[in-house]
Amino acid sequence: MLHIPKTAYVLLWFPLSSETFIFREVVTLRRLGMPIDVYTLYAPKLTNCSPEMLEASSGVQHLGVRALPAMASALRYWMRRDADSTNELIRDVLSRRWSCIEVAGESWWAFFAGFRLARLLERDGIDHIHAPWANGPATAAWVASRLTGIPFSLAGRAGDIYPPDGALSDKIRDSLFTRTNNQANVGYLQSQSPVSANKVHLVYNSLTLRQNGQSAVSMQPPYKLLAVGRFARTKGFDVLLEAARILKKQDFPFKLTLVGSGLQGPRLRWMRRRFGLTGMVDMPGFVSHDHLAEMLDSHDMMVVPSVVHASGDRDGIPNVIMEALSHRLPVVATDVCGIPEVIRHGETGLIVAQQDPAGLAQAIRAMTADRDRARAMADVGRTLVTGMFDPDTNGRALFNLFTRHLVLPPLSHQLEKP
């Protein structure tokens, strides 16, 4: 019988209401027989989590501010156990140039957390470390791996790799494998560490909503538009409000439901007032994943106006696109990163250039002009996403990716002798 090594999943938070795809990933791998312990670098953040998520939170080991004394103690422990390697690690990580202050802060916290994490992993008999994000979680996993010799892997998805942090190339180089969830990222990650190009593997995310719903798509005025996501700089909701202002000036009848919360919320609400859109744009705040299906079934189209931020930060493939198409809801989206892998213009939806409010407004009008064509594109899209993002298929592919690598000898045995 195949022995499946015990794996640690390292995250900032778990479970997190906005990361249902990672939660489902852990649940699926456990169901397939992979023993997984979850460790988080921050304290619990359980707001808006579903009952299933809350139930899974009981076994998670959290660090956070309360772990500072234990982290300091762990640093002293590793200094006593292997002063040379620890000092080399400190010089290596803390001297790196990070892309911005925010990234530096997360990276330094993850670095120090890695010393405590290393002790926990040895205590718990962990055989492999996996970081589902390539930024802070992967930094902590990388540090713990270097201290203990336990091999690690990581995943690179969106803002965690755009722009690359100061250690991304080395984390890819030192990993057993690097997983990404869209084709556009494959070449990008390979370019970050050309000598490790063969370590980069594509496994798409999985659908996480029930798929027995079907959007009504009445396409009768006022047309019901839906946009869902974190109120973050990569989501382009400011561009969407600019497009809504254009539609209003054109006397186009619509009602936009803009679902989400986040740092950009005050600015978006200010734009709504300034553009005179208060009666046309509803902003209900955060909607739990469990209730998203109801919203998908009651609107005429999903609008995904993703943008590439000046820093390089961007979406990968927003999961809401796949969820919308799985409910046969037509989609208008922008040409950012992996989105064209799913929204194929004129076939599964409509694609417009990012940062183009006029083009976005025009595409919205075009989608409402022909209900039959809109439904036909959504039907083709549904067939595409239910195959490309099938939970059983992709869960098994990810399980196989782990087991294919984890039956190898430990990382220290694979490295060439100096």
C-alpha positions in Angstrom: 0.0 0.0 0.0 1.2 3.5 -0.9 2.3 5.4 2.2 1.1 9.0 1.8 3.3 11.4 3.8 1.7 13.7 6.4 1.5 17.2 4.9 1.3 20.6 6.6 -0.7 23.3 4.8 0.7 26.7 5.7 -1.6 29.7 5.2 -2.2 33.2 6.6 -5.7 32.2 7.7 -7.7 29.1 7.5 -10.6 28.8 7.0 -11.2 32.1 5.3 -14.6 33.0 3.9 -13.1 34.5 0.6 -10.9 31.4 0.0 -13.5 28.7 -0.4 -11.4 27.1 -3.2 -8.6 26.4 -0.8 -10.9 25.1 1.9 -12.5 22.8 -0.7 -9.0 21.7 -1.8 -8.1 20.7 1.8 -11.4 18.8 2.2 -10.9 17.0 -1.1 -7.4 15.9 -0.4 -8.3 14.6 3.0 -11.2 12.7 1.5 -8.8 11.1 -0.9 -6.6 9.9 1.9 -4.0 12.6 2.4 -3.3 13.3 6.0 -3.2 17.2 6.3 -2.5 19.4 9.3 -3.2 23.1 8.8 -1.0 25.9 10.3 -1.7 29.6 10.0 0.6 32.6 10.4 -2.1 34.8 11.8 -4.8 34.5 14.4 -8.2 33.1 13.4 -10.4 35.1 11.1 -13.7 33.3 11.0 -16.1 36.1 10.1 -18.7 35.0 7.5 -17.4 31.4 7.4 -20.0 28.7 6.7 -21.0 26.2 9.3 -18.8 23.6 7.5 -15.8 25.9 7.6 -16.4 26.7 11.3 -16.4 23.0 12.1 -13.1 22.5 10.3 -11.5 25.3 12.2 -11.2 23.4 15.4 -8.1 21.5 14.4 -6.1 24.4 13.0 -2.9 25.6 14.7 -2.6 29.4 14.7 0.4 31.7 15.4 -0.4 35.4 15.4 0.7 38.0 17.9 0.1 35.7 20.9 2.8 33.4 19.5 5.5 36.1 19.6 7.1 34.7 22.8 7.1 31.2 21.3 8.6 32.5 18.0 11.4 34.3 20.0 12.1 31.1 21.9 12.1 29.1 18.7 14.7 31.5 17.2 16.9 31.0 20.2 16.5 27.2 19.9 17.6 27.1 16.3 20.6 29.4 17.1 21.7 26.8 19.7 21.0 23.9 17.5 22.6 25.2 14.3 24.0 28.7 14.6 25.8 28.8 11.3 22.7 27.8 9.2 20.4 30.1 11.3 22.7 33.1 10.8 23.0 32.3 7.1 19.2 32.2 6.9 18.8 35.5 8.7 21.3 37.3 6.5 19.8 35.7 3.4 16.1 36.6 4.0 16.3 39.9 5.9 18.7 41.4 3.3 16.4 40.8 0.4 14.6 43.6 -1.5 10.9 43.2 -1.3 8.4 44.8 -3.8 6.8 47.2 -1.3 6.5 47.9 2.5 3.4 45.7 2.8 5.1 42.7 1.2 8.2 43.3 3.3 6.2 43.3 6.5 4.4 40.1 5.6 7.6 38.5 4.5 9.5 39.4 7.7 6.6 38.1 9.9 6.5 34.9 7.9 10.3 34.6 8.2 10.2 34.8 12.0 7.1 32.6 12.1 9.0 30.0 10.2 11.3 29.3 13.2 8.3 28.5 15.3 6.6 26.6 12.5 9.8 24.4 12.1 9.5 23.3 15.7 5.8 22.5 15.4 6.3 20.5 12.2 9.0 18.4 13.8 6.9 17.9 16.9 3.9 16.8 14.8 5.8 14.4 12.6 5.2 16.3 9.3 6.8 14.8 6.2 6.0 17.6 3.7 5.1 21.3 3.8 2.8 23.0 1.3 2.1 26.7 1.0 -1.0 27.4 -1.2 0.2 31.0 -1.7 3.7 31.9 -2.9 4.1 35.0 -0.7 4.1 34.9 3.1 3.0 31.3 3.5 5.7 30.1 1.1 8.3 32.2 2.8 7.4 30.5 6.2 7.4 27.1 4.5 10.7 27.8 2.9 12.3 28.9 6.1 11.0 25.9 8.0 12.2 23.6 5.3 15.7 25.0 5.4 15.8 24.6 9.1 14.4 21.0 9.3 15.2 19.5 5.9 11.5 18.7 5.5 10.7 19.2 1.7 8.2 21.8 0.7 6.0 22.9 -2.3 4.0 26.0 -3.1 1.3 27.3 -5.3 1.4 30.6 -7.2 -1.9 32.1 -8.2 -2.3 35.9 -8.6 -1.3 38.8 -6.3 1.1 36.4 -4.5 3.3 36.3 -7.6 2.5 39.6 -9.3 4.9 41.4 -8.8 7.3 38.7 -7.6 8.6 39.1 -4.1 12.3 39.1 -3.3 12.5 35.4 -2.9 10.1 33.9 -5.4 12.8 32.5 -7.7 14.6 30.8 -4.8 11.4 29.4 -3.4 10.6 27.8 -6.8 14.1 26.6 -7.1 14.1 24.9 -3.6 10.6 23.5 -3.9 9.7 19.9 -4.8 7.1 21.3 -7.1 5.2 24.6 -7.8 1.6 24.4 -8.7 -0.4 27.1 -10.5 -4.1 27.3 -11.3 -4.0 28.9 -14.8 -2.0 28.4 -18.0 -1.0 32.1 -18.2 1.0 31.6 -15.0 3.0 28.6 -16.2 5.4 30.5 -18.4 5.6 33.4 -16.0 6.6 31.2 -13.1 9.0 29.3 -15.3 10.6 32.6 -16.2 11.1 33.4 -12.6 13.3 30.4 -12.1 14.4 29.1 -15.5 16.6 26.3 -14.1 13.5 24.9 -12.3 11.0 25.3 -15.2 10.1 21.6 -15.0 8.9 22.0 -11.4 5.9 24.2 -12.5 2.7 22.3 -12.9 -0.8 23.4 -13.9 -3.8 22.1 -11.9 -6.9 24.2 -12.2 -9.1 25.1 -9.2 -12.4 23.4 -8.7 -16.0 24.6 -8.7 -17.2 25.1 -5.2 -20.9 25.9 -5.6 -23.8 23.5 -6.1 -24.4 23.2 -9.8 -28.1 22.4 -9.9 -29.1 26.1 -10.2 -29.8 27.9 -13.5 -30.0 31.6 -14.0 -33.2 33.0 -15.3 -31.5 35.6 -17.6 -34.8 37.3 -18.5 -32.9 40.1 -20.3 -35.7 42.5 -19.7 -35.2 46.1 -18.7 -34.0 47.1 -16.2 -31.2 44.6 -16.9 -29.8 43.0 -13.8 -26.0 43.1 -13.7 -24.0 41.4 -11.0 -20.4 41.9 -9.9 -18.8 40.0 -7.0 -15.4 40.2 -5.3 -13.2 41.7 -2.7 -13.1 45.5 -2.9 -9.4 45.4 -3.9 -7.3 47.3 -6.4 -7.2 44.4 -8.9 -11.0 44.0 -9.2 -11.6 47.0 -11.4 -14.9 48.0 -9.7 -14.0 51.6 -10.1 -13.9 51.0 -13.9 -17.3 49.3 -13.6 -18.8 52.3 -11.9 -17.3 54.5 -14.7 -19.0 52.2 -17.2 -22.3 52.4 -15.2 -22.1 56.2 -15.4 -21.7 55.9 -19.2 -24.7 53.6 -19.4 -26.8 56.0 -17.3 -25.9 58.9 -19.7 -27.1 56.7 -22.6 -30.4 56.1 -20.8 -29.7 52.4 -20.7 -32.0 50.8 -18.1 -30.0 48.6 -15.6 -29.6 47.7 -12.0 -26.1 46.7 -10.8 -25.6 44.7 -7.7 -22.0 45.2 -6.5 -21.3 42.5 -3.9 -18.2 42.6 -1.6 -16.3 44.4 1.0 -12.7 45.6 1.5 -10.4 48.6 1.6 -11.7 50.1 -1.6 -15.3 50.2 -0.2 -15.3 53.9 0.9 -14.0 55.0 -2.5 -16.5 52.9 -4.4 -19.4 54.2 -2.4 -18.1 57.8 -2.9 -18.0 57.2 -6.7 -21.5 55.8 -6.6 -22.7 59.0 -4.9 -20.7 61.3 -7.2 -21.9 59.7 -10.4 -25.5 59.8 -9.2 -25.8 56.0 -9.2 -27.3 55.5 -5.8 -30.6 54.3 -7.1 -29.1 52.1 -9.8 -26.2 50.5 -8.0 -26.9 48.3 -4.9 -24.0 47.6 -2.6 -25.2 45.0 -0.1 -21.8 44.3 1.4 -20.3 40.8 1.8 -22.5 37.9 0.7 -21.6 34.4 2.0 -20.6 31.8 -0.4 -23.7 29.8 0.6 -26.0 32.5 -0.6 -24.1 33.4 -3.8 -25.9 30.8 -5.8 -29.2 32.6 -5.2 -27.7 35.8 -6.6 -26.3 34.0 -9.7 -29.8 32.6 -10.4 -31.5 36.0 -10.2 -29.4 38.2 -12.5 -28.9 38.6 -16.3 -25.1 38.7 -16.4 -21.9 38.7 -14.4 -19.5 41.5 -15.0 -15.8 40.9 -14.1 -13.8 44.1 -14.8 -10.4 42.9 -13.5 -7.4 45.2 -14.0 -3.6 45.0 -13.7 -2.6 47.4 -11.0 0.4 49.7 -11.6 2.4 47.5 -9.2 1.8 44.5 -11.4 -0.7 42.9 -9.0 -3.6 41.1 -10.9 -6.2 38.4 -10.7 -5.5 34.9 -12.0 -8.9 33.5 -13.0 -11.5 34.9 -10.6 -13.5 31.9 -9.3 -16.7 33.9 -9.7 -16.4 33.5 -13.5 -16.6 29.7 -13.2 -19.3 29.8 -10.7 -21.4 32.1 -12.9 -21.0 30.0 -16.0 -21.8 26.8 -14.1 -25.2 28.5 -13.4 -25.5 29.4 -17.1 -25.1 33.1 -16.3 -23.6 35.1 -19.2 -20.3 36.8 -18.5 -18.6 40.0 -19.6 -14.9 40.1 -18.5 -11.6 41.7 -19.2 -8.5 40.3 -20.8 -6.4 39.9 -17.7 -4.0 37.0 -17.0 -5.9 33.6 -17.3 -9.4 35.0 -17.8 -9.3 34.4 -21.6 -8.7 30.7 -20.9 -12.3 30.6 -19.8 -14.0 33.6 -21.4 -13.4 33.0 -25.1 -14.7 36.1 -26.9 -18.0 35.4 -28.7 -17.9 31.7 -27.7 -18.3 31.5 -23.9 -18.7 35.2 -23.2 -17.5 38.7 -24.1 -14.0 40.0 -23.5 -13.0 43.6 -23.4 -9.7 45.4 -22.7 -9.0 46.2 -19.1 -9.3 49.8 -17.9 -11.7 50.7 -20.7 -15.1 51.9 -19.2 -16.5 52.7 -22.6 -15.7 49.3 -24.0 -17.1 47.6 -20.9 -20.3 49.6 -21.3 -20.6 48.6 -24.9 -20.1 44.9 -24.1 -22.8 45.0 -21.5 -25.2 46.5 -24.0 -24.2 44.0 -26.6 -24.9 41.1 -24.2 -28.4 42.4 -23.4 -29.2 43.0 -27.1 -29.5 39.3 -28.0 -30.8 37.0 -25.2 -30.5 33.8 -27.3 -26.9 34.5 -28.1 -26.1 35.4 -24.5 -27.7 32.1 -23.3 -25.9 30.1 -26.1 -22.5 31.5 -24.9 -23.4 30.7 -21.3 -24.3 27.2 -22.3 -21.0 26.6 -24.1 -19.2 28.2 -21.1 -21.0 25.9 -18.7 -19.8 22.9 -20.6 -16.3 24.3 -20.6 -16.1 25.0 -16.9 -17.8 21.9 -15.6 -15.1 20.0 -17.4 -12.1 22.2 -16.8 -12.9 22.8 -13.2 -14.5 19.5 -12.2 -14.0 19.0 -8.5 -13.4 15.2 -8.8 -11.0 15.5 -11.7 -9.0 18.4 -10.4 -9.0 17.1 -6.8 -7.6 13.8 -8.1 -5.0 15.6 -10.3 -3.8 17.6 -7.3 -3.7 14.5 -5.1 -1.6 12.8 -7.8 0.7 15.8 -8.0 1.4 15.4 -4.3 1.8 11.7 -4.3 3.9 11.6 -7.4 6.5 13.8 -5.7 6.1 12.8 -2.1 7.1 9.2 -2.6 10.6 10.5 -3.6 13.4 10.5 -1.1 13.7 13.5 1.3 14.9 16.7 -0.3 18.3 16.5 1.4 18.9 13.2 -0.4 18.1 14.7 -3.8 20.5 17.6 -3.7 23.8 17.2 -5.4 26.8 16.9 -3.1 29.1 20.0 -3.2 
